[in-house]
Amino acid sequence: MSFTLPSRWWKGHKLIRVSPTTHFCMGGIVTDPDGMTSLNGLFAVGEVAAGVHGANRLGGNALAEIFTMGSLVGKTAAARAGDIGTMLVPKNAFEKEHARLERACSSKGVSVKESIHALKRLMWNHAGVIRNGKGLAEAAHRLNEPWPGIAIASPADLIKYMEFQNMRCVAGMVSRAALERTESRGSHFRTDYPEEDNRNWLQNIWVRKGETGINIEIKPVGVDVGDM
């Protein structure tokens, strides 16, 4: 969608591009009421977690959640810190990660910057503000396919490469979960399913990264829908 303003409106003035951008994730890491994740000793709180504001958080609510949940989770984490003890790390974990990163280093391939740009463009075109099943399926398919080789020639490139790998993982989860939810809710809007479907979709979608890829689990939300 685009339009042109009459020149008398902008002549002699600087134009400013107005565009949607990423603000926060409505969803996130699953925790128990104390903020503990499925990894013993790892706590999560705030916008990285699923949060208390649902699928369409209003601007400004982040601070309220930080002050309330942050305080509660921080106290719990501090109390448990002395009880958890030392986390055991497999003996070969360091060697395996070192070998993985060494294999990633290559002078051949596209730049990390170009790969990140391509990933952003894919998600903007197929999993952006307005979505549909066809586009989400295309995004999920392409994210599951082998990615073009990336050239890594410096420590800075390696850091960017690791960030890209994490971005690609999250993009795959977002695409799969959005494809699974055949309704519109909050800021998740699908043109092929434009209405909320409370009878079928008062449910949370749990996404896990497994050995063979992304695993989806759907869990009902404990809400009385008798009058809905």
DAWO-V922140 format. One record per backbone hydrogen bond with DSSP energy under -1.0 kcal/mol. NH is the residue of the N-H (numbers start at 1). CO is the residue of the C=O. E is the energy in kcal/mol with one decimal. If there is no record, write none. Layout:
nh=NH co=CO e=E
nh=NH co=CO e=E
This chain:
nh=9 co=6 e=-2.2
nh=11 co=7 e=-2.4
nh=13 co=10 e=-2.6
nh=27 co=25 e=-1.3
nh=29 co=48 e=-2.5
nh=32 co=36 e=-1.9
nh=35 co=32 e=-2.5
nh=37 co=42 e=-2.6
nh=42 co=39 e=-2.5
nh=44 co=35 e=-2.3
nh=49 co=46 e=-1.5
nh=50 co=29 e=-1.6
nh=61 co=58 e=-1.7
nh=65 co=61 e=-1.9
nh=66 co=62 e=-2.5
nh=67 co=63 e=-2.4
nh=68 co=64 e=-2.0
nh=69 co=65 e=-1.6
nh=70 co=65 e=-1.2
nh=72 co=68 e=-1.9
nh=73 co=69 e=-3.1
nh=74 co=70 e=-2.3
nh=75 co=71 e=-2.0
nh=76 co=72 e=-1.9
nh=77 co=73 e=-2.9
nh=78 co=74 e=-2.2
nh=79 co=75 e=-2.1
nh=80 co=76 e=-2.1
nh=81 co=77 e=-1.3
nh=83 co=80 e=-1.2
nh=84 co=80 e=-1.6
nh=93 co=90 e=-1.7
nh=96 co=92 e=-2.4
nh=97 co=93 e=-2.2
nh=98 co=94 e=-2.7
nh=99 co=95 e=-2.3
nh=100 co=96 e=-2.1
nh=101 co=97 e=-2.3
nh=102 co=98 e=-2.1
nh=103 co=99 e=-2.2
nh=104 co=100 e=-1.3
nh=105 co=101 e=-1.0
nh=110 co=149 e=-2.4
nh=115 co=111 e=-2.0
nh=116 co=112 e=-2.6
nh=117 co=113 e=-2.2
nh=118 co=114 e=-2.3
nh=119 co=115 e=-2.2
nh=120 co=116 e=-2.5
nh=121 co=117 e=-2.4
nh=122 co=118 e=-2.2
nh=123 co=119 e=-2.2
nh=124 co=120 e=-2.5
nh=125 co=121 e=-2.3
nh=126 co=122 e=-1.9
nh=127 co=123 e=-2.4
nh=131 co=189 e=-2.5
nh=136 co=132 e=-2.4
nh=137 co=133 e=-2.4
nh=138 co=134 e=-1.9
nh=139 co=135 e=-2.4
nh=140 co=136 e=-2.7
nh=141 co=137 e=-2.4
nh=142 co=138 e=-2.5
nh=143 co=139 e=-2.3
nh=144 co=140 e=-1.1
nh=151 co=110 e=-3.3
nh=152 co=106 e=-3.0
nh=158 co=154 e=-2.0
nh=159 co=155 e=-2.2
nh=160 co=156 e=-2.3
nh=161 co=157 e=-2.5
nh=162 co=158 e=-2.2
nh=163 co=159 e=-2.1
nh=164 co=160 e=-2.5
nh=165 co=161 e=-2.3
nh=166 co=162 e=-1.9
nh=167 co=163 e=-2.6
nh=168 co=164 e=-2.7
nh=169 co=165 e=-1.9
nh=170 co=166 e=-2.5
nh=171 co=167 e=-2.6
nh=172 co=168 e=-2.1
nh=173 co=169 e=-1.8
nh=174 co=170 e=-2.7
nh=175 co=171 e=-2.4
nh=176 co=172 e=-2.3
nh=177 co=173 e=-2.5
nh=178 co=174 e=-2.5
nh=179 co=175 e=-2.1
nh=180 co=176 e=-1.9
nh=181 co=177 e=-1.8
nh=182 co=180 e=-1.2
nh=183 co=181 e=-1.7
nh=184 co=195 e=-1.6
nh=185 co=188 e=-2.4
nh=187 co=55 e=-1.5
nh=188 co=185 e=-2.4
nh=189 co=187 e=-1.0
nh=191 co=131 e=-2.9
nh=201 co=197 e=-2.7
nh=203 co=201 e=-1.7
nh=204 co=219 e=-3.3
nh=206 co=217 e=-3.9
nh=208 co=215 e=-2.5
nh=210 co=213 e=-3.7
nh=215 co=208 e=-3.4
nh=217 co=206 e=-2.6
nh=219 co=204 e=-2.8
nh=221 co=202 e=-2.5
nh=223 co=221 e=-2.1
nh=228 co=225 e=-1.4
